[in-house]
Amino acid sequence: MYDYFEIQAKIGITKHMGGLEATQNLLKWCKVDNSDHVLVVGSGNGVSAIKIHEMTGCTVVGIDLSEDMVIMAREKLKSSETGVKFVVGNAENLEFSDNRFDVIISESVTGFTDKTKSIPEYHRVLKHGGFLGLNEVTWISNPSREVDEYCRRVMGLMAETEDVWLSLLMESGFKDINSSVNRMNQWKQMKGDFQLQSMDFFKIWGRFFNLYLHETEYRKSANHLAWEALHIPRGFNRYYGYGLYVGQK
Ligand SMILES: C[S@@+](CC[C@H](N)C(=O)[O-])C[C@H]1O[C@@H](n2cnc3c(N)ncnc32)[C@H](O)[C@@H]1O
């Protein structure tokens, strides 16, 4: 069976909560401009990383643990595009020298990592005075054990409350931290996803149906995930939100 990210990587879909608007807010709060060298950690299908380059003119390196994701992301680059590149890499052990990047953006990734390894790594590779911008799944209030266990088991996601995210950033040496926590809004989310993925939306569904019809392993895995989605614990949406966190080195 394919896991949560393998199912997504095979059709080239990834997303983060809050869509394009959340990305724009992070860019504003991190003061990104065309002179910046930006690391996008967990760049997934590459859409957000490419938008970050297009909207600001900054140069971008996107890294992702999944080789399939990196291949999908590279396919989106025009041959003349030199301002963005995608490489395989692990947030917990970044293969970059110290003080390398002006800004790090990571959207819906750090919650899937060992945060005691990834956040210190973000601090290490940032230049002094550089900004870290995170968009991470944040519990609006302490979740029930059932909800927390569901996220860990089905998605491998270890979400935190706002206080815990703030402590993790502070413990790794970030200062002047600002945060804003938002509830999930399904309609706004669908609009934001569509703005980011645009025409790729149709390609993604095309790949999905092709795999679903022709690959048994994929069909079994997708059916299993759909079954899990139908058995989401009660009250899930009461707890589930996202937080934007910006700190400076
Ligand atoms: C929910 S997706 C978000 C992708 C992208 N940031 C976006 O907004 O579309 C999470 C991504 O994090 C990647 N990922 C998970 N653990 C990682 C790690 N330790 N290092 C780098 N990437 C990781 C996954 O492969 C996946 O592409």
PDBQT file of the ligand as one rigid body, heavy atoms in Angstrom, charges set to zero:
ROOT
HETATM    1  C1  LIG A 301       1.367  18.722   2.814  1.00  0.00    +0.000 C 
HETATM    2  S1  LIG A 301       2.671  18.659   1.636  1.00  0.00    +0.000 S 
HETATM    3  C2  LIG A 301       2.951  20.409   1.377  1.00  0.00    +0.000 C 
HETATM    4  C3  LIG A 301       3.790  20.664   0.164  1.00  0.00    +0.000 C 
HETATM    5  C4  LIG A 301       3.971  22.124  -0.231  1.00  0.00    +0.000 C 
HETATM    6  N1  LIG A 301       4.656  22.859   0.801  1.00  0.00    +0.000 N 
HETATM    7  C5  LIG A 301       2.666  22.777  -0.583  1.00  0.00    +0.000 C 
HETATM    8  O1  LIG A 301       2.300  23.748   0.078  1.00  0.00    +0.000 OA
HETATM    9  O2  LIG A 301       2.017  22.333  -1.523  1.00  0.00    +0.000 OA
HETATM   10  C6  LIG A 301       4.072  18.180   2.622  1.00  0.00    +0.000 C 
HETATM   11  C7  LIG A 301       5.342  17.925   1.845  1.00  0.00    +0.000 C 
HETATM   12  O3  LIG A 301       6.409  17.764   2.778  1.00  0.00    +0.000 OA
HETATM   13  C8  LIG A 301       7.273  16.758   2.304  1.00  0.00    +0.000 C 
HETATM   14  N2  LIG A 301       8.048  16.270   3.462  1.00  0.00    +0.000 N 
HETATM   15  C9  LIG A 301       7.617  15.493   4.491  1.00  0.00    +0.000 A 
HETATM   16  N3  LIG A 301       8.624  15.277   5.359  1.00  0.00    +0.000 NA
HETATM   17  C10 LIG A 301       9.707  15.949   4.874  1.00  0.00    +0.000 A 
HETATM   18  C11 LIG A 301      11.057  16.096   5.316  1.00  0.00    +0.000 A 
HETATM   19  N4  LIG A 301      11.498  15.517   6.444  1.00  0.00    +0.000 N 
HETATM   20  N5  LIG A 301      11.894  16.851   4.566  1.00  0.00    +0.000 NA
HETATM   21  C12 LIG A 301      11.476  17.429   3.410  1.00  0.00    +0.000 A 
HETATM   22  N6  LIG A 301      10.215  17.309   2.948  1.00  0.00    +0.000 NA
HETATM   23  C13 LIG A 301       9.337  16.580   3.668  1.00  0.00    +0.000 A 
HETATM   24  C14 LIG A 301       6.348  15.740   1.679  1.00  0.00    +0.000 C 
HETATM   25  O4  LIG A 301       7.024  14.887   0.766  1.00  0.00    +0.000 OA
HETATM   26  C15 LIG A 301       5.321  16.655   0.990  1.00  0.00    +0.000 C 
HETATM   27  O5  LIG A 301       5.703  16.975  -0.317  1.00  0.00    +0.000 OA
ENDROOT
TORSDOF 0
